Amino acid sequence: MLSPVRLLLCALLLSPSAWAAPPFAIAPVKYQVADSGYTTEANVEAVKQSTLAAQVSGRVAAVNFDAGDYVKAGTVLVRLSAQELSSAVAGSQAQVAEAAAALANARANYERQQQLFRQRFISQAALDRATAEFRAAEAAARAARAGVGESSAVRGYTVIRAPYSGVVAARHVEVGETVTPGKPLMTGFDPKDMRVIANIPQYKLATVKAAPRVAVEIPSLNRWIDAVGVTVLPSADAATHTVKVRIDLPADLDGVIPGMFARAHFSTGSARKLVIPLAALVRRSEITAVYVVNGERVSLRQLRLGTPNARGQVEVLAGLNPGDVIALEPIKAGIYAKSAANKSSR
């Protein structure tokens, strides 16, 4: 028969409170007040994104930037060969000089004809002809000057500049290529101003408009971003019966680029839900699970989850009960469970 002291020692050793704490963070699962609403898939796009195209025909003489380069507004991106256009400008300038000489001659003749008419040496018809010739010379001079302006403007199209500061997304030409009007040269965007585009079913439109808060999830970055504005476009797609919604993001978001997959979470209310942190999840192929801690035993349990929220939590639909203790650091919990399994098998 064991003495009272030995019985007390055995009780302490067998008590859960006497077990050593696991080498990772744990937390009990409980009901919490969480956001509820509507979630849909979306894509990130830049507010300022454009493709610069050639406006004149020519050969690419220089390409000063490549994809990924940051450029400031007004920086020369591409230069086209301007030999033919320079010749056209020189020809227009020669026509201006010719028209100016003709105008000076017509003005002098007009002034002489006026003096002769006042002295009654010529008829009114002769003065009218001199006046018409002078007016025609003035019109020809104006047309010649306009031609110079037009040819100079066309020559300016051979220098393609950045319309705003941003990043070059793609380069579409190489040096030496011959381009025609409409040929894409470069594509760029402003990384400081991004938004998310989502297509909302028509039957969810009232829910989306009533949402006081909208959060955007970027799964590839494991990041949640609070929206700063929402715009519902006033037209629907007749083929898909959806309405496009623009969700404005804060400025200067690091790592967010156009084309990224996103999820838009429209919070319309709150409810008591059994939620766990997203960081506690373990994803293996198509299985989503958590490590459940039961004393010194750590086991992996598969879950069925609901919709995540903007607080970095996800609703548990099946697999856990209130009071269950889960590991908040799944990597450390997995190493601990594997180590414990190896010790028990020896």
MARFIKE-341060 format. One line per field, with one value per residue (C-alpha): chain; x, y, z; residue in three letters. Coordinates in steps of 0.02 Angstrom, whole numbers, plus 32768, in hexadecimal, padded with zeros to 4 digits. Last residue first. Layout:
BEGIN
chain: (A,...)
u: (X,...)
v: (Y,...)
w: (Z,...)
resn: (Ala,...)
END
This chain:
BEGIN
chain: (A,A,A,A,A,A,A,A,A,A,A,A,A,A,A,A,A,A,A,A,A,A,A,A,A,A,A,A,A,A,A,A,A,A,A,A,A,A,A,A,A,A,A,A,A,A,A,A,A,A,A,A,A,A,A,A,A,A,A,A,A,A,A,A,A,A,A,A,A,A,A,A,A,A,A,A,A,A,A,A,A,A,A,A,A,A,A,A,A,A,A,A,A,A,A,A,A,A,A,A,A,A,A,A,A,A,A,A,A,A,A,A,A,A,A,A,A,A,A,A,A,A,A,A,A,A,A,A,A,A,A,A,A,A,A,A,A,A,A,A,A,A,A,A,A,A,A,A,A,A,A,A,A,A,A,A,A,A,A,A,A,A,A,A,A,A,A,A,A,A,A,A,A,A,A,A,A,A,A,A,A,A,A,A,A,A,A,A,A,A,A,A,A,A,A,A,A,A,A,A,A,A,A,A,A,A,A,A,A,A,A,A,A,A,A,A,A,A,A,A,A,A,A,A,A,A,A,A,A,A,A,A,A,A,A,A,A,A,A,A,A,A,A,A,A,A,A,A,A,A,A,A,A,A,A,A,A,A,A,A,A,A,A,A,A,A,A,A,A,A,A,A,A,A,A,A,A,A,A,A,A,A,A,A,A,A,A,A,A,A,A,A,A,A,A,A,A,A,A,A,A,A,A,A,A,A,A,A,A,A,A,A,A,A,A,A,A,A,A,A,A,A,A,A,A,A,A,A,A,A,A,A,A,A,A,A,A,A,A,A,A,A,A,A,A,A)
u: (8247,819E,816B,8206,81E9,8133,8167,81E4,8161,80E5,8167,819A,80E3,80C1,8156,8113,805F,8082,7FD7,7FBF,7F0B,7EAF,7DFC,7D87,7D00,7CFC,7D65,7D54,7CBF,7C89,7D22,7D1C,7DBD,7E23,7E9F,7E3A,7DF5,7D8D,7DA1,7D0A,7CDD,7D4C,7D3F,7DCC,7E46,7E9B,7F56,7F87,7FEF,7FF0,8040,7F99,7F22,7F66,7F0E,7F7A,7F10,7ECE,7EAD,7EBC,7EC0,7F7E,7FBA,7F84,7FA3,7F3F,7F76,7FA1,7EEC,7EBD,7E27,7D6D,7CD1,7C51,7BE2,7B9F,7BC9,7B85,7B99,7C53,7C80,7D1A,7D73,7DEA,7E88,7EEC,7F79,7F6D,7FB5,8036,802E,80DC,80E0,803E,8062,7FB0,7F1F,7EAE,7E13,7D91,7D41,7CA2,7C68,7BB5,7B88,7B01,7B83,7B50,7AF3,7B83,7B3A,7B4B,7B58,7C05,7C08,7C95,7CE3,7D5F,7DF0,7DF8,7E48,7ED6,7EF5,7F97,7FD1,8036,7FF6,7F4B,7F2F,7E92,7E30,7DC2,7D20,7CC0,7C16,7BC7,7B1E,7B52,7B96,7AF6,7A8A,7AF5,7AF0,7A5F,7ABB,7B52,7BF1,7C89,7D21,7DAA,7E2F,7E8C,7F3D,7F8E,8045,807C,805C,8053,80B3,80A4,8120,8126,807E,806B,7FDA,8033,80B8,8159,81FC,826B,8321,8323,82A6,81EB,8163,81AD,8142,8114,817D,8165,811F,812B,80AE,809B,8145,818E,818E,81FD,81CF,8128,8185,81A4,80E8,80DD,8165,810A,8069,80BA,8117,8076,801E,80A5,808A,7FCE,7FE2,8055,7FDB,7F4D,7FB3,7FE1,7F29,7EFC,7F83,7F4B,7E97,7EC9,7F2F,7E9A,7E25,7E9A,7E99,7DDB,7DCC,7E27,7ED8,7F2A,7EAA,7F2F,7EDA,7EDB,7F94,7FB9,7F4E,7FA1,804B,8013,7FCD,806C,80D5,8060,8063,8122,812E,80AE,810D,81AC,8152,8105,81B0,81FA,8167,817B,8232,81FC,8185,820F,8282,81F6,81DD,8297,8294,8202,8266,82FC,829B,82CB,8263,8291,824A,8237,8264,823E,81AC,8167,81EA,821B,822C,8273,821D,820E,8293,82C6,8322,82E9,8342,8337,8295,8272,81E2,8128,80CC,805C,80B4,805E,806B,800C,7FBA,7F9E,7F6B,7EEA,7F52,7EF9,7EE0,7E67,7DCC,7D79,7CDE,7CB0,7C09,7BE0,7C07,7C82,7CB1,7C72,7CD2,7CB1,7D42,7DDA,7E60,7F0D,7FBC,8068,80F9,8175,80EB,80D1,8116,8094,806B,7FC9,7F8F,7F96,7FEC,808D,8031,7FC3,8059,80B1,8016,8004,80BD,80A4,8006,8065,8046,8000)
v: (80B3,80DA,8150,81BC,81CB,81FF,8285,82CC,82CF,8327,83A9,83CC,83E0,8453,84C1,84D3,84E9,857D,85A9,84F8,84CC,84AD,8471,84D3,84F1,8460,8443,83E0,8434,84E4,8541,85FA,864D,86D5,8755,87E8,880E,8771,86C0,8663,85B4,8523,8467,8424,8394,836D,8356,8311,834F,82E8,832F,8368,836D,83E8,83F1,8418,8467,842B,8456,83C8,83E7,83D8,83EF,8492,84AA,8535,8592,8632,8644,8660,85FD,8622,85D4,8657,86D4,874E,87F5,885F,8893,8878,8871,8803,8817,878B,87A6,875D,87CE,8816,88C0,88C5,88C9,88B4,8957,89B9,8A71,8AB4,8A5F,89F0,8A21,899A,89A5,8940,88F5,88B9,8808,87BF,8755,877B,8820,8869,88EE,89AB,8A35,8A05,89E7,8A4D,8A1E,8A82,8A76,89B8,8963,88F1,883D,87E3,8731,8773,86F0,86F4,87B0,87D1,8871,88B7,8916,896C,89BF,8941,8981,8990,88DE,8895,88F3,88B2,87FD,87CD,8820,87B1,8814,881D,885A,88D4,8903,89A8,89EB,8A98,8AA0,8A1B,8A8D,8A22,89FF,89AF,89D4,89DF,89A5,89BC,8A33,8A95,8A28,89E4,89AB,894C,8980,898B,8914,8926,88F0,891C,88E9,8926,89C4,8A10,8ABC,8B77,8BC0,8BDA,8B89,8BCF,8B91,8BF5,8BD4,8C29,8CCF,8CC0,8CC1,8D61,8DB1,8D7E,8DCB,8E6C,8E7F,8E62,8EE6,8F63,8F38,8F4A,8FF6,902D,8FEF,904E,90F0,90D7,90BF,9160,91BF,9176,91A5,9258,9269,9229,92A2,9333,9308,92FD,93A8,93F5,9435,94E2,9536,957E,951E,9484,9497,94A1,9408,93A8,93CB,938A,92EC,92CF,92DD,9268,91E8,91EB,91D5,9147,90EE,90F8,90B6,9028,8FF3,8FF9,8F94,8F16,8F02,8EE1,8E5B,8E07,8E09,8DBC,8D33,8D10,8CFE,8C85,8C19,8C16,8BFF,8B4D,8B20,8B3E,8ADD,8AFF,8BB6,8BED,8C66,8C19,8BB5,8B02,8A65,89CF,8926,8906,8962,8A16,8A83,8A35,8A8D,8AA0,8A43,8A58,8AC2,8AD4,8B53,8B4E,8ABC,8A72,8A8C,8A0D,8A4F,8A2E,8AB2,8A6B,89CD,8926,88A0,8813,87D5,873D,8754,875A,8790,87BA,8789,87D8,877D,8779,86EB,8636,85D9,8570,856B,85AF,8568,85B2,853A,84D7,8473,8494,840A,839E,83C4,841C,8380,831D,8273,82AD,830D,8278,8205,827A,8285,81C7,81B8,8230,81D6,8130,80AB,8000)
w: (7A22,79D2,7A5F,7A46,798A,79A5,7A22,79A5,791C,798D,79C2,790E,78DC,7970,7942,7890,78CB,793E,7987,79C6,79F2,7A96,7A8A,7AFD,7A7D,7A02,7967,78C5,7872,783C,787C,7850,781A,786C,782C,786C,77BF,77BD,777B,7735,776F,7799,779F,7809,780F,78B4,78CE,7977,7A0A,7AA9,7B45,7B88,7AF6,7A77,79CE,7936,78AF,7807,7751,76D3,7617,760A,76BB,770B,77C5,7818,78B5,7856,7820,78D5,7916,7915,795E,7931,7989,7906,78B5,7828,7772,775B,76A1,768A,75E3,75B5,7551,74C0,7486,73D6,7401,748D,754B,7596,75F8,75FC,75DB,75E2,763B,75D2,756E,754C,74A0,748A,73E5,73DD,73AB,733C,72E0,722C,7247,72AD,731F,7321,73A3,73E3,749F,74EC,7593,75FA,7674,7679,770F,76DC,7712,76E8,76D1,763E,75C2,7616,75FC,7663,764C,76D6,76C0,774B,7756,76DD,76A3,75EC,75EE,7637,75B9,7529,7560,74EB,745A,746E,7498,7426,7486,7456,74D6,74DB,74D3,74D7,7506,748A,73F3,7357,72B7,720D,7182,70C4,7083,6FC4,6FA1,6F18,6EC6,6F0D,6EBE,6F36,6F48,7006,7052,706E,70EA,7193,7228,72D6,72DB,7387,73AE,739F,7324,7267,7246,71A5,70F2,707C,6FC5,6FE2,6FE9,6F2E,6F16,6F7D,6F14,6E75,6EB6,6EF0,6E4B,6DEB,6E54,6E22,6D6A,6D7D,6DCD,6D41,6CBD,6D11,6D11,6C5A,6C2F,6C8A,6C29,6B82,6BAA,6BD5,6B35,6ACF,6B28,6B03,6A4A,6A4B,6A9F,6A0C,6A03,69F5,6A65,6ADC,6B6A,6AFB,6AD8,6B93,6BB6,6B27,6B72,6C1D,6BCE,6B6C,6C0A,6C68,6BDA,6BD5,6C91,6C8B,6C01,6C67,6D01,6C9C,6C5E,6D0D,6D52,6CC4,6CF4,6DA8,6D6C,6D09,6DA2,6E0B,6D88,6D86,6E43,6E30,6DBA,6E2E,6ED1,6F06,6F9E,7054,70E7,71A2,71B3,7266,7276,7316,7373,7349,73B3,7357,7367,72AD,724A,7230,71B0,710D,707E,6FC0,6FA0,6EE6,6EAA,6E8F,6EF7,6F91,6FE5,707D,7139,71A0,723C,72F5,7373,73ED,73F6,73FE,7481,745D,74B7,7505,756F,7627,7672,7725,77D7,784F,78EE,79A1,79F1,7A1F,7A6A,7A3C,7AC2,7A9D,7A86,7A68,7A4D,7AB7,7B0D,7BC8,7C37,7C8B,7D41,7D18,7CBE,7D63,7D57,7DA8,7E2F,7E58,7E60,7ED9,7F48,7F4D,7F7C,800E,8049,8051,7FCD,8000)
resn: (Arg,Ser,Ser,Lys,Asn,Ala,Ala,Ser,Lys,Ala,Tyr,Ile,Gly,Ala,Lys,Ile,Pro,Glu,Leu,Ala,Ile,Val,Asp,Gly,Pro,Asn,Leu,Gly,Ala,Leu,Val,Glu,Val,Gln,Gly,Arg,Ala,Asn,Pro,Thr,Gly,Leu,Arg,Leu,Gln,Arg,Leu,Ser,Val,Arg,Glu,Gly,Asn,Val,Val,Tyr,Val,Ala,Thr,Ile,Glu,Ser,Arg,Arg,Val,Leu,Ala,Ala,Leu,Pro,Ile,Val,Leu,Lys,Arg,Ala,Ser,Gly,Thr,Ser,Phe,His,Ala,Arg,Ala,Phe,Met,Gly,Pro,Ile,Val,Gly,Asp,Leu,Asp,Ala,Pro,Leu,Asp,Ile,Arg,Val,Lys,Val,Thr,His,Thr,Ala,Ala,Asp,Ala,Ser,Pro,Leu,Val,Thr,Val,Gly,Val,Ala,Asp,Ile,Trp,Arg,Asn,Leu,Ser,Pro,Ile,Glu,Val,Ala,Val,Arg,Pro,Ala,Ala,Lys,Val,Thr,Ala,Leu,Lys,Tyr,Gln,Pro,Ile,Asn,Ala,Ile,Val,Arg,Met,Asp,Lys,Pro,Asp,Phe,Gly,Thr,Met,Leu,Pro,Lys,Gly,Pro,Thr,Val,Thr,Glu,Gly,Val,Glu,Val,His,Arg,Ala,Ala,Val,Val,Gly,Ser,Tyr,Pro,Ala,Arg,Ile,Val,Thr,Tyr,Gly,Arg,Val,Ala,Ser,Ser,Glu,Gly,Val,Gly,Ala,Arg,Ala,Ala,Arg,Ala,Ala,Ala,Glu,Ala,Ala,Arg,Phe,Glu,Ala,Thr,Ala,Arg,Asp,Leu,Ala,Ala,Gln,Ser,Ile,Phe,Arg,Gln,Arg,Phe,Leu,Gln,Gln,Gln,Arg,Glu,Tyr,Asn,Ala,Arg,Ala,Asn,Ala,Leu,Ala,Ala,Ala,Ala,Glu,Ala,Val,Gln,Ala,Gln,Ser,Gly,Ala,Val,Ala,Ser,Ser,Leu,Glu,Gln,Ala,Ser,Leu,Arg,Val,Leu,Val,Thr,Gly,Ala,Lys,Val,Tyr,Asp,Gly,Ala,Asp,Phe,Asn,Val,Ala,Ala,Val,Arg,Gly,Ser,Val,Gln,Ala,Ala,Leu,Thr,Ser,Gln,Lys,Val,Ala,Glu,Val,Asn,Ala,Glu,Thr,Thr,Tyr,Gly,Ser,Asp,Ala,Val,Gln,Tyr,Lys,Val,Pro,Ala,Ile,Ala,Phe,Pro,Pro,Ala,Ala,Trp,Ala,Ser,Pro,Ser,Leu,Leu,Leu,Ala,Cys,Leu,Leu,Leu,Arg,Val,Pro,Ser,Leu,Met)
END
